[in-house]
Amino acid sequence: QLRLVESGGGLVQPGGSLSLSCVVSTFSLDYYAVGWFRQAPGKEREGVSCLSSSGVIINYADSVKGRFTISKDNAKKTVYLQMNSLKAEDSAIYYCAAEATVQSRCGLAINDYDYWGQGTQVTVSS
Protein backbone atom coordinates (compact mmCIF):
# COMPACT_ATOMS: atom_id res chain seq x y z
CA GLN A 1 0.00 0.00 0.00
CA LEU A 2 1.45 3.33 -1.05
CA ARG A 3 1.66 5.96 1.68
CA LEU A 4 1.65 9.71 1.02
CA VAL A 5 2.41 12.27 3.73
CA GLU A 6 1.87 15.97 3.14
CA SER A 7 3.44 18.81 5.09
CA GLY A 8 4.05 22.54 4.81
CA GLY A 9 0.57 23.92 5.34
CA GLY A 10 -0.15 26.81 7.64
CA LEU A 11 -1.47 30.34 7.97
CA VAL A 12 -0.28 32.95 5.49
CA GLN A 13 -1.35 36.47 4.59
CA PRO A 14 -2.87 37.26 1.20
CA GLY A 15 -0.12 37.72 -1.35
CA GLY A 16 2.19 35.43 0.56
CA SER A 17 3.75 32.09 -0.35
CA LEU A 18 3.80 28.54 0.97
CA SER A 19 5.54 25.41 -0.19
CA LEU A 20 3.83 22.06 0.32
CA SER A 21 5.68 18.76 0.29
CA CYS A 22 4.46 15.21 -0.17
CA VAL A 23 6.71 12.27 0.66
CA VAL A 24 5.71 9.09 -1.16
CA SER A 25 6.64 5.66 0.18
CA THR A 26 7.66 4.11 -3.12
CA PHE A 27 10.71 2.55 -4.72
CA SER A 28 10.56 5.17 -7.43
CA LEU A 29 8.37 8.07 -8.43
CA ASP A 30 9.13 7.18 -12.05
CA TYR A 31 6.13 4.82 -11.98
CA TYR A 32 3.56 7.25 -10.65
CA ALA A 33 1.67 10.25 -11.88
CA VAL A 34 1.13 12.63 -8.96
CA GLY A 35 -1.32 15.38 -8.27
CA TRP A 36 -2.36 18.02 -5.78
CA PHE A 37 -5.99 18.54 -4.88
CA ARG A 38 -7.77 20.81 -2.44
CA GLN A 39 -11.07 20.90 -0.64
CA ALA A 40 -12.56 23.97 0.99
CA PRO A 41 -15.38 23.72 3.57
CA GLY A 42 -18.69 22.98 1.88
CA LYS A 43 -17.07 22.48 -1.51
CA GLU A 44 -16.09 19.47 -3.57
CA ARG A 45 -12.49 18.35 -3.82
CA GLU A 46 -10.88 19.87 -6.90
CA GLY A 47 -7.71 19.21 -8.82
CA VAL A 48 -5.03 21.88 -8.54
CA SER A 49 -2.06 20.51 -10.44
CA CYS A 50 -0.56 17.25 -11.65
CA LEU A 51 2.69 15.87 -12.98
CA SER A 52 3.13 12.80 -15.17
CA SER A 53 5.47 9.98 -14.15
CA SER A 54 8.06 11.20 -16.64
CA GLY A 55 7.76 14.75 -15.37
CA VAL A 56 7.10 15.99 -18.89
CA ILE A 57 3.34 16.55 -18.68
CA ILE A 58 2.16 19.19 -16.21
CA ASN A 59 -1.37 20.51 -15.81
CA TYR A 60 -2.80 23.29 -13.67
CA ALA A 61 -6.29 24.38 -12.81
CA ASP A 62 -7.08 27.74 -14.38
CA SER A 63 -7.50 29.26 -10.94
CA VAL A 64 -3.85 28.67 -10.02
CA LYS A 65 -2.03 29.05 -13.35
CA GLY A 66 0.88 31.44 -13.06
CA ARG A 67 0.84 31.27 -9.25
CA PHE A 68 1.43 27.61 -8.36
CA THR A 69 4.26 25.35 -9.49
CA ILE A 70 4.38 21.56 -9.14
CA SER A 71 7.65 19.69 -9.11
CA LYS A 72 9.22 16.50 -7.82
CA ASP A 73 12.53 15.22 -6.59
CA ASN A 74 12.84 11.56 -7.53
CA ALA A 75 15.81 10.99 -5.25
CA LYS A 76 13.86 12.27 -2.25
CA LYS A 77 10.61 10.66 -3.48
CA THR A 78 8.95 13.96 -2.77
CA VAL A 79 6.43 16.03 -4.68
CA TYR A 80 6.23 19.77 -4.13
CA LEU A 81 3.65 22.48 -4.67
CA GLN A 82 5.02 26.01 -4.56
CA MET A 83 2.19 28.45 -4.01
CA ASN A 84 2.74 32.16 -4.61
CA SER A 85 0.47 35.20 -4.60
CA LEU A 86 -1.94 33.35 -2.37
CA LYS A 87 -5.54 34.49 -2.13
CA ALA A 88 -8.22 33.91 0.47
CA GLU A 89 -9.97 31.57 -1.94
CA ASP A 90 -6.92 29.30 -1.92
CA SER A 91 -7.73 28.36 1.67
CA ALA A 92 -8.46 24.64 1.84
CA ILE A 93 -7.13 21.28 2.89
CA TYR A 94 -4.56 20.27 0.30
CA TYR A 95 -4.14 16.62 -0.61
CA CYS A 96 -1.42 14.80 -2.47
CA ALA A 97 -2.43 11.89 -4.72
CA ALA A 98 -0.69 9.27 -6.83
CA GLU A 99 -1.60 6.89 -9.63
CA ALA A 100 0.49 3.93 -10.72
CA THR A 101 1.10 4.56 -14.42
CA VAL A 102 3.96 5.07 -16.85
CA GLN A 103 1.76 6.73 -19.44
CA SER A 104 2.75 10.25 -20.37
CA ARG A 105 -0.29 11.93 -18.92
CA CYS A 106 -1.77 13.23 -15.72
CA GLY A 107 -5.29 14.23 -14.79
CA LEU A 108 -7.04 16.62 -12.45
CA ALA A 109 -10.00 14.36 -11.70
CA ILE A 110 -10.37 12.56 -8.39
CA ASN A 111 -10.98 9.27 -10.19
CA ASP A 112 -7.58 9.52 -11.86
CA TYR A 113 -5.84 8.62 -8.59
CA ASP A 114 -5.69 5.52 -6.43
CA TYR A 115 -3.65 6.72 -3.47
CA TRP A 116 -4.18 9.74 -1.23
CA GLY A 117 -2.50 11.52 1.64
CA GLN A 118 -4.23 12.74 4.76
CA GLY A 119 -4.08 16.41 3.78
CA THR A 120 -2.54 19.60 5.12
CA GLN A 121 -4.45 22.76 5.97
CA VAL A 122 -3.69 26.00 4.14
CA THR A 123 -5.32 29.17 5.44
CA VAL A 124 -4.88 32.50 3.67
CA SER A 125 -6.05 35.33 5.87
CA SER A 126 -4.98 38.71 7.17
Backbone torsions as a table, in degrees:
resi	resn	phi	psi	omega
1	GLN	NA	125.4	179.8
2	LEU	-73.7	139.6	178.1
3	ARG	-119.5	133.2	179.2
4	LEU	-122.4	131.5	-178.6
5	VAL	-128.3	115.1	179.9
6	GLU	-90.0	155.4	173.4
7	SER	-156.9	168.2	175.1
8	GLY	105.8	-5.1	178.9
9	GLY	-70.9	171.1	178.8
10	GLY	164.2	-165.9	179.6
11	LEU	-101.1	130.8	-179.6
12	VAL	-141.8	150.1	178.4
13	GLN	-78.1	154.5	174.7
14	PRO	-53.9	137.7	-177.1
15	GLY	89.3	-9.5	-178.7
16	GLY	-83.7	-175.0	-177.0
17	SER	-130.7	152.7	172.4
18	LEU	-144.4	150.9	175.5
19	SER	-122.9	120.0	178.1
20	LEU	-95.8	147.5	176.6
21	SER	-126.7	151.7	177.8
22	CYS	-140.1	111.9	177.6
23	VAL	-91.0	128.6	-176.3
24	VAL	-110.7	128.5	-178.8
25	SER	-85.0	81.6	-177.8
26	THR	-141.0	160.1	175.4
27	PHE	-67.0	-38.1	-178.7
28	SER	-158.0	136.2	175.0
29	LEU	-73.3	-8.6	-179.9
30	ASP	-63.1	-15.4	-176.7
31	TYR	-106.8	12.5	-176.7
32	TYR	-135.2	135.4	163.2
33	ALA	-83.5	144.2	-177.9
34	VAL	-128.8	153.3	-179.0
35	GLY	-147.5	160.0	173.2
36	TRP	-116.4	133.8	177.5
37	PHE	-126.7	165.8	175.6
38	ARG	-145.5	154.7	179.2
39	GLN	-142.5	116.9	176.9
40	ALA	-91.4	157.8	179.9
41	PRO	-55.5	129.5	177.8
42	GLY	77.6	3.8	-179.4
43	LYS	-119.8	161.3	177.3
44	GLU	-77.1	154.4	175.2
45	ARG	-67.0	135.5	-177.6
46	GLU	-129.1	149.0	177.5
47	GLY	-75.9	137.6	-179.5
48	VAL	-106.8	-49.1	-177.9
49	SER	-161.6	156.6	177.1
50	CYS	-148.7	161.9	-176.3
51	LEU	-140.8	128.2	-179.5
52	SER	-69.6	165.8	-178.4
53	SER	-59.1	-35.2	179.7
54	SER	-76.7	-17.5	-176.4
55	GLY	83.3	2.4	-176.5
56	VAL	-85.0	-40.5	-177.4
57	ILE	-93.4	125.6	178.1
58	ILE	-132.0	134.3	176.6
59	ASN	-128.1	148.4	176.3
60	TYR	-132.5	147.1	169.4
61	ALA	-67.1	147.6	-178.4
62	ASP	-57.4	-33.3	-175.6
63	SER	-68.0	-16.5	-177.1
64	VAL	-119.7	-3.2	-179.1
65	LYS	-57.1	134.1	179.6
66	GLY	85.9	-10.9	-179.7
67	ARG	-116.3	-33.8	-177.5
68	PHE	-108.6	148.7	177.3
69	THR	-135.9	126.1	176.9
70	ILE	-99.6	144.6	177.9
71	SER	-156.7	171.4	176.5
72	LYS	-147.0	154.7	175.4
73	ASP	-120.9	104.6	-176.0
74	ASN	-62.7	-36.6	-178.7
75	ALA	-64.7	-36.8	179.6
76	LYS	-91.4	-5.0	-179.5
77	LYS	54.0	43.9	-174.3
78	THR	-129.7	137.9	176.1
79	VAL	-109.9	139.8	-177.2
80	TYR	-119.9	153.2	169.9
81	LEU	-134.6	106.6	176.6
82	GLN	-88.1	123.3	-176.7
83	MET	-117.8	117.7	179.5
84	ASN	-116.8	165.4	178.3
85	SER	48.5	48.1	-174.6
86	LEU	-66.2	145.6	-179.8
87	LYS	-120.0	162.7	179.3
88	ALA	-57.7	-35.4	-178.4
89	GLU	-72.4	-6.3	173.9
90	ASP	-82.3	-8.8	-179.7
91	SER	-63.0	127.7	-177.4
92	ALA	179.7	172.4	166.6
93	ILE	-87.5	128.7	-178.5
94	TYR	-103.8	131.1	-177.2
95	TYR	-118.2	142.2	172.1
96	CYS	-98.0	143.7	-179.5
97	ALA	-140.3	156.5	-179.7
98	ALA	-141.8	148.9	177.1
99	GLU	-133.1	130.3	178.7
100	ALA	-75.3	106.3	179.1
101	THR	-162.4	150.3	173.5
102	VAL	-114.0	7.0	177.3
103	GLN	-70.0	147.7	-178.2
104	SER	-83.7	72.0	179.4
105	ARG	-159.6	164.0	168.3
106	CYS	-154.9	149.7	-175.9
107	GLY	-121.7	164.2	179.3
108	LEU	-112.4	19.0	176.7
109	ALA	-100.2	144.9	-179.2
110	ILE	-57.2	-39.6	-177.1
111	ASN	-69.2	-8.3	178.3
112	ASP	-75.6	-12.0	-170.8
113	TYR	-123.4	143.9	-178.0
114	ASP	-103.9	-23.8	-173.8
115	TYR	-125.4	140.0	-175.2
116	TRP	-135.7	148.8	171.5
117	GLY	-87.1	-178.7	-176.0
118	GLN	-89.0	-12.3	176.2
119	GLY	96.7	155.2	175.5
120	THR	-138.2	136.8	-173.9
121	GLN	-82.1	131.8	173.2
122	VAL	-120.4	123.5	178.9
123	THR	-124.1	122.8	179.3
124	VAL	-110.7	110.7	-175.2
125	SER	-159.1	148.0	175.5
126	SER	-92.6	NA	NA
